[in-house]
């Protein structure tokens, strides 16, 4: 028997994902046509012996999240439950706080996945490696070049046994080209070191908050408090993958993740990809179009385009490397490149919305890591263009590398600006 835990965080995190996270929780943001964490749930559901999937975070269980959980249970025929933390407890605190729920039924092991990663999720391979050589902690790792590795948790392994000898979270100098993917397989005994951290936090004099709960003691960071401390003690091992992987920390990285997932659909869900047909729009590369969207036959779409529910795409529209969210309208001869068009937004005739390509590939030395600040010297750095909810752009307006917050109507050209 197996279980899976997906760590979805909460509203105090993910500020770099704004303004998109104003409308829906970040884990429900559509990437390649489906909510971000649906990719995780589908991968977990395909592992033989999976009995339950738990989501842990501190979002309020609102209507969109509840609807998603109900739909996921029906689609994948598995219990999918949400466990709400009383406060932000870090990447490990929620696991310890809900340990009884995780261990109920005596699972052989349980997967732990961060919600803000994109991957092909080689969970069956990880399970096979764990069963061949059981250990409390198994980390999924991939490689990065020397410069980009500084943006991630770095792993030094024994190349013969794959034991983790040293672990450093975002080091200041080069440590290793093996990085942590944020995807793990834990044995039940892996919760004991988390208990030790909890008790140590209590002894270090953490104070109770106004509700009488040990918020400080309950906050456990897997990376710093557990992996770094236990590395080299024969408890943590790494399983390397050469599959797709990236983080989804900001809106720009969502576009990159969409590209990876759309490419993977060629193998996993070819029925999701639009096909060029006589009398239909011209399709270039991998494109997802929701069945309810209306796309004019003279439109040119792709590569890397995702069109959401109820979207209207007018005649002569050119759409490339972009996500168009549900209810948006692109009027005739609109050009949208490297952008995200928000829910219910309207882009007028002959308008041009264009951003700067963003490529958080950890193995590309020229990649711009969008985990960096949005600003430098008081100016917005070049990035994809983001239109918030219900933005209206009249005809013949030019928008470049800008972020437009919700409920705005524009009337001129904007370059490298945040429009409040």
N, C-alpha and C positions, 0 to 999 in steps of 0.2 A: 504493500500500500504506500502511495506517495501523496504528498501535498505540494502546493505551491503558494508562495506569498509574494504579492506585488506591492512594493512600497511606492505609494502615490504622493506622499508629502502633503502639502496643504497651502492655503492662501498666503501665508507669510513668505513662501518661497516662490521662485519662478518670476521674479519681477522683471527679468530681462525678456520674458515672453509677452509682456504688455505691449499694446493694448488688447491683444487677442485673448488673454486670460481674464479680461473683464466680463466677458459674456458667458464662458463655460469654464469649468475647471480644466487646467492644462492637460491632465490625462485623458480628457474627452475630446481634445482638439483633433479634428480629422486629418490624418496623414495618409496619403494615397487612398482617400475615399472612405476610410473607416476610422473610428476613434483610436487614438494613439495606443491605448492599452489593449485594444482588441487584438492587435498583433501578438502581444504577450499571452493573452488568454488562449488564443488559438494554438499557439505553440505548446503551451502547457497541456491543453486538452488532448493533443496528439500523442502524449507520452503514455505508453501502456501502464496501467495500474494507477493512474491519477484519479484520486477520489474527491478532492476538494480544492478550490482556489480561493484564497483569502486576500482581500485588499486591505492594506493598513495605511491610514493617514489621518489627518485632522481637518479634512473638509467636512462641512455640514452635510448630512445625507439629504440633499435637496432633490427636487423632482427629476432633473436631468440625470443625476447619478443613479437614482432609484430605477428609472426607466431603462437605463443602460444595463444595470445588473439583471433586471428581469429578462431583457432581450438576450443577454449573454447566456443565461442559464438555459433558456429555451433553445438557442442555436447550438450550443455545445453539449447540452444534456449533462451538465455537471453542476453541483452546487457552487455558486459564486457569491461570496458574502463580503460585506464591508465591515471592518472593525475600526471604530473611530477612537483615536487617541484623545486623552483629556488635555494634552498640550503637545507641542512639537518635541518629540523624543529622540530625534536623530535617526540615523540609519539602522541602529541596533536596538534602541530603546523600545520601539514598538514590538519587536520580536520577543523581547524578554517580558514586556507587560502582558502580551497575549499568548504566553508560552503554553498555558493550559489549552487554549483553543487550537494551537498549532499541533500539539502532541496528542490531542484527543483521537482515540482510535489506534494509537501506537504506530505511526507511520515509520517505514523503514528509513526514510530521509525526506527532506523537503527542499524545494528550490526557493531561492530568494532572488527576485528580479527588481531592479530599479525601473520605475516607469519611464524615466526620461532617457532611455537608450533605444536605439534602432539596431536590430540584429536579425540574422536568420535563426537565432536561438537553437544551437546544436545541443538541445537538452538530452536527447537519447544518447548521444556520444558521451556527454558528461556522466550520465547514469551508468553507462557501461564501464567507463574508467573508474568510477567510484566502486562499483561492485567487484571489479578486478583487484582493486587495492583500496579498501575502505579507510577513510580518515575523517576526522570531524569537519574539516573545511576543504572544499574544492572550489577554486576560483576560476572563472573563464578569463583567459588572457588573449591578447592579440599584440601585434607588433606596431611600433611607431618609429618614425625617424628621430634622431637625437634631439632635434630642436622641439618638435611637437610633443615628445614624451613628457616634457616639463609641465604640461597642462593636465596630467593625469596621475593616478596612483601608479607607481612604478614597482615592478616585481623583479627581484633577483632570484633565479631558480637554480637548482642543481640539474644540469641538462640530462643526467642519467636517470635520476629518480623523479624529477619534476617537483621536488620539495621546494617550498618558498623559504629561502634563506634570509631574505631581507625585504622589507616593504616600507616604502616612503610615499606619502601622499603629497603630490605636487612639489617635488623637490626643487630647490633653487639651482642645483647643478645636475648634470647628467648622472643618472644612476643605472638605468637599464632601458633597453628598447622594448621590453615587455610591459604592457600596461593593463590595468584592471578594467574589465568590461562592465562591471556592475551587475554581473550575473553569477549566481553561486548555487552550489548544492551542499547542504549542511546535513550532518547526522544529528540525531536528537541530543547527543552529548555536547554538540557545539553550543548549546545554551548555557552550559556550566561556566565558561569564561565570561559570558555576559552577566551572569549572576555575580561573579567575582567583581566585575567592574561596578555593578550596582552597589554592592556592599562597600567597596572602597570609596565610592563617591559619598556614601553616607558618613563614613568615618572621617572623610576629609572636611567635614563641617558644612555640607550643603544645607541651606536653610529652607524651612517650609514656606510655602507661599500662603496667600490669604485663605485658600481653601483647605489648607492642612496637608496638601499633597507634596511629595518630594519631587518637584519638577527637576531640580538640578541633579539629584541622584538618579532619576529615571532616564536622563539623557545619556545615551550611549552611542558613540561613533564607531561603527564597525572598522573603518579604515585605520583611525589613529589609536583607538582604545583596545582593539582586539588584534587586527592583522599585524600591525607594527610590533605589538608586544609579544605575540606568539610566534612570529617568524623565526625559523631556525630551530624550533623545538619539536619538529616531526609531526605537527598537527595540521599544517596548512600546505596544500598542494595546488598546482596550477594545471589547467587543461588548455592548451593552445588551440586557437582556431584561425583559419585563414579566410573565413566567411566575411560577409558584410558586417560592418559595425560603425556606429557613430553615436555621439551624444545628441540629445535634443534639448539644449539649454535656452535657445532663443528662437525667434520666428525664422531667422535665416537658416538655422540648422534644421528646422522643420521642412523647408524646401529641399534641402540636401537629403534628408531621410526619406522624403516622398520619392525622390529619384531612385534611391536604393530599393525601396519597397516595390515601386512600379516595375523596376527591372526584374525583381524576384517573381513578380506575378507571371512572368513568362513561363516559369516552371510550376508554380503553386496554384495560381488562379488565372489561367489565360482567358477565362470567361469574363473577368473584370475589365480587360483591356479593350478599348474601342478599336474597331476595324474599319478600314476605308472601304466604302461601298458606293456604287453608282448613285448619284443624286444626294449623297451625304457630304458632310464636311471632310476636308482633306486632313488625314491623320498622319503625323510624322513622329515616329518613335512611340514611346509608351505613354498612353493617355487613358485616364479614367473619366467616364461620364456617367453621372447618376441617371438611372432610367427616367426620372421625372424632368430632367433638364431639357430645354429646347435650344437646339443649336442650328443656326442657319447653314444651308448647304455650301455657301461660299466662304465660310469661316475656315481658317487654317489653324490647327491645334497641334502643339507638341514641338519638341519632345518635353517630357516631364511636366505634364499638365494634369491637374485633378479638378473636376467640376462637380460641385455639390448639388444637393437636392433643390429643385425648383429654380435653377439658374437659367437665365435667358441670355443667349449669345447671338448678337445680331449679324446682319450681312457684312461680309468683308472683314470680320474681326480677326486679328492676329494675336494668338495667345501662346506663350512659350515660357517654360520654366516657372510656372505659377500655380497657385492654389486659389480657386474661386469658391467661396463659401456659400452656403445655401441662401437662396432668395436674392442673390445679386443679379444685376442687369448690366450687360456690356452692350451699349448701343452700337449702331452701324459704324464700321471702319475704325473701331477702337483698337489700339495696340497696347498690350499688357505684357511686359517682360520682367522676369525676376522679381515678382511681386506676389503679395497676398491680398486679395480683395475680400473685405469683411462682409459679414452677414447683412443682407438687405441693402448693400451699397449700390450706387448707380454711377456708371462711367459714361459720360456723354459722347455724342458722335464726334469722331476724328480726334478724340482725346488720346494722349499718350501717357502711360504710367510705366515707369522703368526704374529698376533698381540695379545695384551692383551685384554681380554673382558672388555667392557666398559658399565656400567649399571647406567645411571643417574636417577634411580627410586627414587623419593622423599620420598618414604616410606621404603626404604631399608637402614638401618643404616650402612651397609657395602659398600654401593654404592660409587663408585668413581665419584665425580661430575666433569665432564669434562669442567665446566666453570672455573676450576682452570688453573693456568699457565701451559704451555707445558713444562716449564723448572724448575729445582730446582738445585741450586749450579752449574749452567752452564751445566747441563746434561738434556737430553730429558727424561721426565718421561715415564714410561711404558704406552703404548697406542695402539690402533689399528694400523695396518700398512696401509699406504696410498701410492699408486702409482699414480703419476701425469699423465698428458697427454703424450701418445706415449713413455712411458718408456719401455725399452727392457731388460729383464732379461734372460741371457743365461741358458743353461742346468745346473742342479745341483748346483744352487746358493741358499743360505739360507738368507732370509730377516726376521728379527724379530724386531717388535716395532719400525719401522723406517718410515720416511716420505721422499719419493723420488720425487723431483720436476720434472717438465716436461722435455721431450726431453733428457733423460739420458739412457745410456747403461751401465749396471753393469757387473762386471766380478769376484766378490768374495762375501764373506759373510758379512752381515752388521747387527749389533744389536744396538738398541737404538741410532740411528743416524738420522740427517737430511742431505740428500745427495743433494747438490746444483748443 
